[in-house]
Amino acid sequence: MLDKTAEVLWGNNVYRVNQGYQLNETFFQQTHNQVIEQVRNNRRVLREN
């Protein structure tokens, strides 16, 4: 599940870079936060089922 999450977020961020989004500390922090948030959501879903 985590591998799929990372793959989707990677694809989204590669798209953003290709569209001209600047690579800076904020970009990497946002990416990190997206991964953490998705992991939390996945854990919550697994606990509820």
C-alpha positions in Angstrom: 0.0 0.0 0.0 2.8 2.4 0.9 4.6 1.7 -2.4 1.4 2.6 -4.4 1.1 5.8 -2.4 4.6 6.8 -3.1 4.2 5.9 -6.8 1.1 8.1 -7.1 2.6 11.0 -5.2 5.8 10.7 -7.3 3.8 10.8 -10.5 1.9 13.8 -9.4 5.0 15.7 -8.4 6.9 14.8 -11.6 3.9 16.3 -13.4 4.1 19.4 -11.3 7.8 19.8 -12.1 7.1 19.3 -15.8 4.5 22.1 -15.6 7.1 24.5 -14.3 6.7 24.2 -10.5 9.9 25.4 -8.8 12.0 22.8 -6.9 12.7 24.3 -3.6 12.5 23.4 0.1 8.8 24.1 0.2 8.2 21.7 -2.7 10.0 18.9 -0.9 8.3 19.7 2.4 4.9 19.6 0.8 5.8 16.3 -0.8 6.9 14.9 2.5 3.7 16.1 4.2 1.6 14.5 1.5 3.2 11.1 2.1 2.8 11.4 5.8 -0.9 12.4 5.5 -1.6 9.5 3.1 0.1 7.0 5.4 -2.1 8.3 8.3 -5.2 7.9 6.1 -4.2 4.4 5.1 -3.6 3.4 8.7 -7.0 4.8 9.7 -8.8 2.9 6.9 -7.0 -0.4 7.9 -7.9 0.0 11.5 -11.6 0.7 10.7 -11.9 -2.4 8.5 
